[in-house]
Amino acid sequence: MVFFTLILPSNPSAMNENKRQQKVSRLIQKDMGDIFQRDTKGILEGAFVTVAAVGISPDLSIAKIYLSMMLVQDKPALLEKITARKNEIRKQLGNRIGKQMRVVPELLFFVDQLEEQALKMDNLIDGLEIPDESEDKENKDD
């Protein structure tokens, strides 16, 4: 018996993005990762946050940033802190990508649900009662 795991992207619209959108998404994802890793302003207060995915609107004016928060007890509170200081983060991003882009996109932050969905799927699969192959063969022989 073979099982397959289907992992969907955190950002479903990523499959519909054109080359320019994909290029800008990768650029923003890289630079936002650096900004959160360095966190010189103390926004994260020591929490470990990674940028899981970035989706960008066709006109490049809005960036949806999906954050993976590990070892964080209160994810909504941290997301609220990040959202409250998004102007500072946008300014830092603008300092990094200002030469590549004319306008720095508006930033929208979301918690990446992929980790939680994967855990749910694992729990569902673990909860299934699947008979062993040896039991199947014995039942067929009877």
C-alpha positions in Angstrom: 0.0 0.0 0.0 1.4 3.4 -1.0 0.5 6.7 0.5 1.0 10.1 -1.2 1.1 13.4 0.6 -0.1 16.4 -1.3 1.5 19.6 -0.1 -0.3 22.7 -1.4 1.6 26.0 -1.6 0.9 28.4 1.3 -0.1 30.9 -1.3 -2.5 29.3 -3.9 -2.4 32.3 -6.2 1.3 31.7 -6.7 0.5 29.3 -9.5 -1.2 32.1 -11.4 1.5 34.7 -11.1 3.4 35.9 -14.2 7.2 36.0 -14.3 7.5 39.6 -13.1 5.2 38.8 -10.1 7.3 35.7 -9.3 10.5 37.6 -9.5 9.2 40.4 -7.2 7.7 37.8 -4.8 11.1 36.1 -4.5 12.9 39.4 -4.0 10.5 40.5 -1.2 10.6 37.1 0.4 14.4 37.1 0.6 14.6 40.7 1.9 11.7 40.3 4.4 13.5 37.2 5.7 16.6 39.2 6.2 14.7 42.0 7.9 13.0 39.5 10.3 16.2 37.7 11.0 18.2 40.8 11.9 15.2 42.5 13.7 17.2 45.5 14.8 14.1 47.3 16.0 13.0 44.5 18.4 9.6 43.9 16.7 9.6 40.2 17.2 11.0 40.2 20.8 13.1 37.1 20.2 10.4 35.0 18.4 11.5 32.8 15.5 9.6 34.0 12.4 10.2 33.0 8.8 8.7 34.2 5.6 6.9 31.1 4.2 5.6 32.7 1.0 4.9 36.0 -0.7 2.0 36.7 -3.1 2.0 39.9 -5.1 -0.9 41.6 -6.9 -0.7 41.9 -10.7 0.0 45.7 -10.4 2.7 45.0 -7.8 1.1 47.3 -5.3 0.1 44.8 -2.6 2.3 42.1 -1.2 0.7 39.3 0.9 3.3 37.9 3.3 2.7 34.5 4.9 4.7 34.1 8.1 5.6 30.8 9.8 5.9 31.3 13.5 7.7 28.5 15.3 7.9 28.3 19.1 5.4 31.2 19.5 2.7 30.7 22.0 0.4 33.6 20.9 0.6 33.8 17.2 -2.3 36.3 16.7 -0.7 38.7 19.2 2.7 38.6 17.4 0.9 39.1 14.1 -0.8 42.1 15.5 2.5 43.6 16.7 4.0 43.0 13.2 1.0 44.5 11.5 1.1 47.6 13.9 4.7 48.2 12.8 4.3 47.4 9.1 5.2 51.0 8.2 8.6 50.6 9.8 9.0 47.2 8.1 7.9 48.7 4.7 10.5 51.4 5.1 13.3 48.9 5.8 12.1 46.9 2.7 12.1 50.1 0.7 15.7 50.8 1.6 16.6 47.3 0.3 14.6 47.1 -2.9 14.3 50.8 -3.8 16.7 50.4 -6.7 14.8 47.5 -8.2 11.3 48.8 -7.8 9.7 52.1 -8.4 7.0 51.7 -5.7 7.3 49.6 -2.5 4.1 47.5 -2.2 1.7 47.8 0.7 2.4 44.9 3.1 -0.3 42.5 4.4 0.8 39.9 6.9 -0.9 36.5 7.4 0.0 33.5 9.6 1.0 30.6 7.3 -1.4 27.7 8.0 0.6 25.0 6.2 2.3 23.7 9.4 -1.0 23.4 11.2 -2.7 21.7 8.2 0.2 19.2 7.9 -0.2 18.3 11.6 -3.9 17.8 11.2 -3.3 15.5 8.2 -0.7 13.5 10.1 -3.1 13.1 13.0 -5.9 12.0 10.7 -3.6 9.5 9.0 -2.4 8.2 12.3 -6.0 7.8 13.5 -6.9 5.5 10.5 -7.2 1.9 11.2 -5.5 0.3 8.3 -5.1 -3.5 8.4 -1.6 -4.9 7.9 -0.8 -6.5 4.5 -0.3 -9.8 6.2 -3.9 -9.7 7.6 -5.2 -8.9 4.1 -3.4 -12.0 2.6 -4.8 -14.2 5.4 -8.4 -13.0 4.8 -8.0 -13.7 1.0 -6.7 -17.2 1.6 -9.8 -18.1 3.7 
